Amino acid sequence: MSPPSPSAQPVARHGWAQAAATALTGLLSMIVVAALGLWAAGAADLPDLAFPRVVAATVVTAVGGSVALTGTAGDLARTHAGITVMPLSVTLVGALVVAAGFLRPLRHRAVAGARELAGWAARIAAVWLVLLVVLALAARQTFAVDLGEGLLGDIGDFLNASPRVGFAAQVPSTAVLGLVWLAGVLVLALLVARGAPLPPRLLRFQTSVRPAAYAMVVLLLTYVAVGVVVALVTAVTRGHPAQSLAVILLGMPNLAWPALTIGMGATWNGRVDGPFGLPMPHLLDEVLRTPDVSALNLRTLAEHDGRVWWLVVADAVLLPAAAFLMACRSPVRVRVWRHALHMALALTLTVLMICLVGRISAHYGLSLFGLGDLGGGLSGELLLRPQLWGALGLAVLWGLATGFLGALPARRVRRTGEADDGAHGRGEGSGAEPGGVEGR
């Protein structure tokens, strides 16, 4: 009887049972966070036992899926609605849990074959796809809109124009975008984790890509952690604990990550109108609740609260700290100017991601006889979008400057040649051990 091949044991350790556990725990963690956040926001009081379906729709949007809003209002009236938003707190929790489950069977190894990694990821993706389809099929509901007892209600009754609004997840696009989201999470997990194995052909890239990716993930998580602390302090000192909890569990990265770009000098455009909005700090509501689209930047925010200049201080401290961390995890032989380039590229890609996932667009309206919105307090709009190219240009400048500043002290705190020797051994791709550059 011949002995098993060296690759048989690792493959057996992450089969279908482990794939199902990884996908299921990731999805369940997102469902729990979404349910708690929506409960804190008051969604548990929705009629027709709609709460579980709203939770399902929230999770669908958290993985990039599409939820269409629908509306009917009789023969002489119409409704129009649309929503584009990712509850990034739910997204972040799911990404962390799925990444941990994906990396767990691969720990303590330096190298893994491309076929092995692809097979392991494919098993998780297959289970993930089934779960997403089931969730998307459950994410649909219709509500009747009460027009009240005034003139508008009388007109609606007379014309049989009582509006109904609802939502329904679009299964095909949810399946495709959910798989894209999963692929991004798994690739990022391999890029960030020190102990994650890579195919031999990709080992030479780990000393330049992994430190930058790790630093950016730590930076984003730090901003979320700071945002959570600020929200908790605000809840204790100013009340509204339920609203603060809803912000933390549903949209803390939606606030913290754009704050990172605003502290760098970037501008976002937005508007809030009507009763349909997301839980947000009072300062943002003041700036955005205007007749026209408003600019959201340091200047406009400072006109209402001068404490927003602390965002600049936070960036000036945390960005060089991230660059320092990146440099400490890089080989000694990497020059300072190259650290600056790595930081600029990594920060630019991070800001691009923030600008893409941080967009919010939601609107609802009712019209009779096609004569515009007659819903009065029932119509609303919520809009938030970045000025993309300005944000990316600022990211390049901040990345170059902070990358240079962070690399200088890193050269003094590391042992000379320690990372250099380890990186050389791993870069040759021959028998690299987990305790090399990335294992320090």
N, C-alpha and C positions, 0 to 999 in steps of 0.2 A: 504494500500500500504506500503510495507516494505521499510525501508531506505536502500540506497545503501551500499554495503560493503565497509570497509575502503580502500581496495585495488583497488576498481573500478575507483575511481577518478584519481590516478596516472597513471593507464594503459590507460585511455581515453586521457590523455594529451600527450601521445607519440604514436600515431597511424600511419597509413600508410602515411598520408599527411606529418607529421613531419619526417618520415623515408625518404620519397622521397626528401624532402627539404634538409635533412642532406647529403644524398648521392650526390644529384645534385650539391649543393654548394661546396662540397669537390672536385668533379671532375672538375667543372668549374674553381675553383681557381687554380687547377693544370694546366688546359689548358691555362689559361691566363698567368701564370708565364712561362710555357714552350714556349708559342708563343713569349712573349717579349724577353726571353733569346735567342731563335733561331733567332729572327729578329736582335738582336744585334750582333749575330755571323755571320750574312750574309746569313742565310738560306732562307730569303724571295726572293732571286734572283734565286732559283732553278727553272729549266725548268718544263714545262708541268703542271703548277699549283700544284706542289707537296708539297708546304709549309703546307697546312692543314693536309696532310697525315703524314708528318714528325712530326708535332706537336702531332698527335695521337700516333705515334710510341714512341715518347719521354715519353708521359704520361703512356703508357703501360709498358715501362721499369721502370718508376718511382715507380710503385706499385709491382715490382717484376716479371712482365710478360716477356714473351719470344718473341723476334723478330729475325727471321732468315734472314740472308743475302743470296741472290741468285745471280747467275751470269751465263751468257751464252756468248760464243764467237765463234760461228760457229763450224764446224765439226772438224777442226784441232787445235783448241785452247780451253782452258778452263780457268775459273776463280775460285778462291777459296777465301772465305771470312767468317768472323765470328765476332760477337761482344757480349760482356758481360759488361754492365756498367749500373749503376743506377744514374740518375741525381738527386742527393740527395737534392738539393734546392727545386725541384718540389715535391719530396717525403715529405720533411719536411712541406711545406706549406699545402699539402693535409692532412697530419696527424693531424696538429693543427686544421684545419677547421673541419674535420670529428669528432675529439675528442670533440671539443666545441659543435657541434650539438648533439652529443650523450649524453653529460653530462647536457645540458641545461634543459631538462624536469625533471632531477633527482635531481636538486639542492634543497637545504634547507631540505633535508631529511637525517636521520641517518641510516636507515635500509631499504633494499628492498629485496624482495624475489628472490630466484634464478630463478624461472619461469618467473617472471616479467622482470628481466634483460635479460634472454635468449630470451624471446619473442621480446623485444625491439631491441636487437641486430640482431635477425633473420629478422625482417622487414627491417632494414637498409641493411643487407646483400643481401636480395632478390632484392631490387632496385639496389644496387651496382652491382650485378652480371649482370643484364640486361644492365646497362650502360656500363660495361666493355666489354661485348660481342659486342655491337654496335661499341664501340671504336676500338676494335681489328679488326673487319671486315673492318673498314675504314683505318686501318694502313697498307697499302700495296701500293707499287709504284715501277716502273722500270725506270732506266735512261740509256741513251746511253753514253758511255765513249768515248770522243774524243781523238784519238791517235795522233793527230797533223798532220803536213805536211811533216815530215821527213821520214826516212827509215821505222820506225815502222808503220807509217800510211800507207805507200805504201804496206807493207807486209800484213797488215790487210785487205786492199781493195782487193788485189790480191787473198788472201785465203778466202775471205768472213768471216773474223774473227773479225769483229767489235764487241767489247765486250759491253755487257749490264749488269748492276748490279742493284739490287733492294733489297727490304726488304718486309717482310710480317709477321705480328704478328701471332703467333701460338695461335689460339683461345682456345683450351682445356687447355693448360698449363697456359695461361694468366688468364683464369677464376679461376682455382684452386689456383694459386699463388696469384692472386689478393684478393681472399677470405681469404687466410692465412694472407696476409698483413693487411687486414681490421680487422681480429680477433686480431692480435697483437696490432693494434692501440687502439681498444676498451678496451682490457685488460689493457694495459699500462695506458689508461686514468683513469680507475677505481683505479689503483694502485697509481697514482700520485696525483689526485685531492683530496684536503682536504674535500670538501663538498660532494663527491660522496658517495652514500649509498652502503653498502655491505650486502650480506646475513648474518643473525645472526651467522651462524657457522664460518664465516670468520672474524668476528670482532676482534678476539684475535690476528690475524696476522697483523692488520693494524699498530700497534705501532712499529713493527720491519721492515715491508716491505715498508710502505708508505714513511717514512722519507728518506730512502736510495734511493728509486725510484725517489722521487722528487728532491733530491740533484743531481742525475746523469742527469736528464733532464735539470735542471738549468745549470749544468756544460756544457753540449753539446750546449745548446742555447747560453751560454756566449761565447764559442769558435767561434760559427758562427757569433755572433755580433762583436767580435773583428776582425774576418776575413773580415767582410763587411767594417768596419772602415778602416782597412789597405788597402783594395782594392780601396776605395774611395779616400784616401789620395794619393795612387799611381797614380790613374787616374788624379788627379788634378796636381800633381807635375811632372809626367813623360809622360802625354798624354795617348793615346789609351783608351779613355773613353768607346768606344763600346765594346772592348775586356773585360774591367773590368766589365761592366754591364753584359756581357754574363757569366762571371765567377760567379758573384753574383747570377744571376737568375737560372743558371743551375747546378753549381757544387761547390758552396762555402763549404758545408759540406764535399765534396770529398777532399778538401784541408785542411780544418780546423781540422777535426777529426783525420786524420792520423798525422797531426802536433802535436796533443795531445799525441799520442803514441810515436812519434819520440822524443819529449821533455822528455819522460820518459826513453829513451834509446833504443827504439825498432828499428828494421830494416825492411825496405820494399825493395823488389827487383823490378826493372822495366827497361823498355827500350822504347825509341821512335825512330822510323825510318820511313823516307819517309814523304809525305805531310799529311798523315792522322793522326791527333792528336786532342787533346782537348785544348781549351784555358787554358793556365797555366802560372805561373810566369816564367820569363826568367831563373831564377836560377834552377828550376826543369828541364827545357829543356836542360840546359848545362850538368847537372849531368846524365840525362837519355839518351841523344842522343849519344850513344856509339855503337861500333860494337857488343858487347856482353851485356848480362844482367848486370846491375849495382846495387850496394847496395846503398840504400837511407837511410842515418842515419845522426846523428850529425857530425860525423867525415868527411864523404864525402861532406856534405853540407858546413861545415866550411871551407873546402879547397877552395871553391869558394866565400863564403861570411860569414865572422865571426859573422854577426849579428844573425845567426841561434841559437847561444847560448842563445838568449833571449827566445827561446822555453822552455829551462830548467827553467828559471826564471818564466815564465808564469805558468808552471806546479807547481812550488814550491809555488806560491801564490794562484792559483785557486783551486788546489786539497785540501789543508787544509781549504780553505774557504768553499768548498763543504762539507767537513767533519764537519765543524763547524755548517753549516746550518742543516745538518742531525741530529747532536746532539741536536740542539736547538728545533727541532721538535719531539724529542724522549722523552719518560718518564724519569723523574729524576732518577728513580731507576736503569736505565741501567748503568752498570759499564763501565769504560773507555776501558777496554780490549775488552768488547763486542762491543763497538762502532768501535774499530779497526777492528774486524772481519767483522762487517756489511759493513764497508767501503771497505775492501779488496774484499769481495764477490761482492758487487755492482760494483766496479771499474773493476773487472775481467770480469763480464758479459758485462759491457759497452764496454770494449776493444774487447771482442769477437764479439760483434755486429759490431763494427767499422771494424774489420778485414774481416767480412763476406760481408758487404755491400759496403766496399771501394775498393774491387777488380775491376780491369779494364783489359779487354782483347779485343783487336780489331786488325784485320789483313785483308789485301786484297792483292791479287796477280794475275798476268796474265802469262800464259805460252803457248808457241807454240810447237807443236809436243811433249809435255811432257818434255821439256828441261828446266825446272825451270822457275823462274820469268824473263820474258823479257819485263815487263811493264816499266822498268826503273823508272822514277819518279812517275809512277802510283801505284807501290806497296808500302805497308807501314805496320807498326806494332806499336801498342801501348799496353804496358803491365805494370801492377802494381799489385803486390801481397805481402802480409805481411809474415814475418817469425813468424808464429802463436804462437808457444810454447814459444819462447823467449818473445814475447809481453805479453802473459798471465802471465808468471813468473814475469816480471817486474811490471805488474799491481798488483799482490799480494803483492809485497814488498812495492810499493808506497802506496797501500791502507792501509796496516797495519801501516806504519809510519805516513801518513797524517791523518788517522782516529784517532790515538792516540793524535796527535798534535791538531787536531780540536776539540776533545772532552774536553780537559783540560780547555780552556777559556769558553766553553759553560756552564760548571758547575757553573761558577761565575756570569753569566749574567742572568740566569733564577731565578725565585722566587722559593724558596724551597717548594717542595711538590705540586706546582701548577699542573704540568703535571701528577705527580704521582696519585693524587686524581682523576683527570679526566680520566686517563687511566684505573684506577681500576673500575670506574663506567661503562665505556664502555666495558671493557673486560668481565664483567659479563653478557653482552648481554641483560640487562633488562632496557628497556625504555631509551636508550642512546639518548642524545640530540646533535644537530649539534654543540653546543658550547663546546664539550668536548676536547679531546686531539687535534684532527685534526681541530677543529674549532677555535683554539686560533689564 
